[in-house]
Amino acid sequence: MSITLYLSLTSSPSSPRVSINVPLEATGADLRKLSSEATSIPLATMKLIYRGRVIADNETGEVLKEFKLENDMVIHVMGKPAAAAAEPAPSSSTATTTATGASVTLPTAAAAALLPHDASPLASA
């Protein structure tokens, strides 16, 4: 027998809630593992919060009874999915147009293509 719980991702509040089926005898570690698999958030960085309490791996016994979790309740999940956490932020560089004095931020490759060969992004006055 199991119940359905919904996970609300705090890193993406506009995304739809993720549903998981949790066995009635699940421990804190079981619930965290199911949540991690459903959301792609690594266990090491994920926090589950229900009614202001953090659900930890070391919760012993039946976590559903301990936290009074019932069918269709929502648990808040803090953390970023592995794919989003692994993506590096795009680097940027500032290119200054000397004719107008305007400064524009562009991706590094695009900025380099716009600069004259003898100019440097740091050589602006």
Residue pairs with C-beta under 8 A, 6 or more apart in sequence:
1 23
1 24
2 21
2 22
2 23
2 24
3 21
3 22
3 24
3 64
3 69
3 70
3 71
3 72
4 19
4 20
4 21
4 22
4 71
4 72
5 19
5 20
5 22
5 69
5 71
5 72
5 73
5 74
5 75
6 17
6 18
6 19
6 20
6 72
6 73
6 74
6 75
7 17
7 18
7 19
7 20
7 35
7 38
7 39
7 74
7 75
7 76
7 77
8 17
8 74
8 75
8 76
8 77
9 15
9 17
9 18
9 39
9 41
9 77
10 76
10 77
10 78
11 78
11 79
11 80
11 81
11 84
17 74
18 38
18 39
19 38
20 34
20 35
20 38
22 30
22 31
22 34
22 64
22 69
23 30
24 62
24 64
25 62
26 34
26 62
26 63
26 64
27 59
27 60
27 61
27 62
27 63
28 55
28 56
28 57
28 58
28 59
28 60
28 63
29 57
29 58
29 59
30 63
31 48
31 55
31 59
31 63
32 43
32 46
32 48
32 55
32 56
32 57
33 43
35 41
35 46
35 48
35 75
35 77
36 42
36 43
36 46
39 46
39 77
39 79
39 81
40 81
40 82
40 83
41 77
41 79
41 80
41 81
41 82
42 79
42 82
42 85
43 57
45 79
45 80
45 85
46 77
46 78
46 79
47 54
47 77
47 78
47 79
48 54
48 55
48 75
48 76
48 77
48 78
49 55
49 75
49 76
49 77
49 78
50 67
50 69
50 73
50 75
50 76
51 67
53 67
55 63
55 67
55 75
59 66
63 69
64 70
69 75
90 107
91 107
91 108
92 105
92 106
92 107
92 108
92 111
93 105
93 106
93 107
93 108
93 111
93 112
93 121
94 103
94 104
94 105
94 106
94 111
94 121
95 103
95 104
95 106
95 111
95 114
95 115
95 121
96 102
96 103
96 121
96 124
97 103
97 104
98 124
103 124
105 111
106 114
111 121
115 121
